[in-house]
């Protein structure tokens, strides 16, 4: 009878030990899985942030290049307009000098005729 009770108690203890081992194993696996998921999410987050930063850098570079191109175009246009304006000014200055010379000649002729 004692042996039977002892066997029964031993069997109960073995079942409890097995149950506890299973619980510990499942708990460890769950924690391990949670850690793995957390690490994967962190890696994904880092990757997404890097991709966003890369996209921002690419867009920034593209806009900087466009701005540089526009600046160069505007500088060229300003140079062209300045050159054109200077040419017009020189042309008008020349016409003015010719008109003044002609006016002086006309006045000289007029004075000569008036004196006669």
C-alpha positions in Angstrom: 0.0 0.0 0.0 2.8 2.4 0.8 4.5 1.5 -2.4 1.3 2.3 -4.3 1.0 5.7 -2.5 4.7 6.3 -3.2 4.3 5.4 -6.9 1.2 7.6 -7.1 3.0 10.6 -5.5 6.0 10.1 -7.7 3.8 10.0 -10.7 2.1 13.2 -9.7 5.4 14.9 -9.0 6.7 13.7 -12.4 3.6 15.1 -14.1 4.0 18.4 -12.2 7.7 18.6 -13.1 6.9 17.8 -16.8 4.1 20.5 -16.7 6.5 23.0 -15.2 9.2 22.1 -17.8 6.7 22.6 -20.6 5.6 25.9 -19.1 9.2 27.1 -18.9 9.9 26.0 -22.4 6.8 27.7 -23.8 7.6 30.8 -21.8 11.1 30.9 -23.0 10.0 30.4 -26.6 7.4 33.2 -26.3 10.0 35.6 -24.8 12.5 34.5 -27.5 9.8 35.1 -30.2 8.9 38.4 -28.7 12.5 39.5 -28.7 12.9 38.3 -32.3 9.8 40.2 -33.3 11.0 43.4 -31.5 14.4 43.2 -33.1 12.9 42.7 -36.5 10.6 45.7 -36.0 13.5 47.8 -34.9 15.5 46.7 -37.9 12.6 47.5 -40.2 12.2 50.9 -38.5 15.9 51.7 -39.0 15.6 50.6 -42.6 12.5 52.8 -43.2 14.2 55.8 -41.6 17.3 55.3 -43.7 15.2 54.9 -46.9 13.3 58.1 -45.9 16.5 60.0 -45.3 17.9 58.7 -48.6 14.8 59.9 -50.4 15.0 63.3 -48.7 18.7 63.6 -49.6 17.9 62.7 -53.3 15.1 65.2 -53.5 17.2 67.9 -51.8 20.0 67.2 -54.3 17.6 67.3 -57.2 16.2 70.7 -56.0 19.7 72.1 -55.4 20.7 71.1 -59.0 17.5 72.7 -60.4 18.2 75.9 -58.3 21.8 75.9 -59.6 20.6 75.5 -63.1 18.1 78.3 -62.7 20.7 80.6 -61.2 23.0 79.9 -64.1 20.2 80.6 -66.6 19.3 83.8 -64.9 23.0 84.9 -64.8 23.3 84.2 -68.5 20.1 86.2 -69.2 21.3 89.1 -67.1 24.6 89.1 -68.9 22.9 89.0 -72.3 20.5 91.8 -71.3 23.4 93.8 -69.9 25.4 93.3 -73.1 22.3 94.2 -75.2 21.6 97.2 -73.1 25.2 98.4 -73.3 25.1 98.0 -77.1 21.9 100.0 -77.3 23.4 102.7 -75.0 26.5 102.9 -77.2 24.4 103.0 -80.3 22.2 105.8 -78.9 25.3 107.6 -77.6 26.8 107.5 -81.1 23.5 108.8 -82.6 23.5 111.6 -80.1 27.0 112.6 -81.0 26.2 112.5 -84.7 23.1 114.6 -84.1 25.1 117.1 -82.0 27.8 117.3 -84.8 25.1 117.8 -87.4 23.5 120.5 -85.2 26.8 122.2 -84.8 27.3 122.1 -88.6 23.8 123.4 -89.2 24.4 126.2 -86.7 27.7 127.1 -88.3 26.1 127.2 -91.7 23.3 129.2 -90.4 25.6 131.7 -88.7 27.7 131.9 -91.8 24.6 132.7 -93.9 23.4 135.2 -91.3 26.7 137.0 -91.3 26.6 137.4 -95.0 
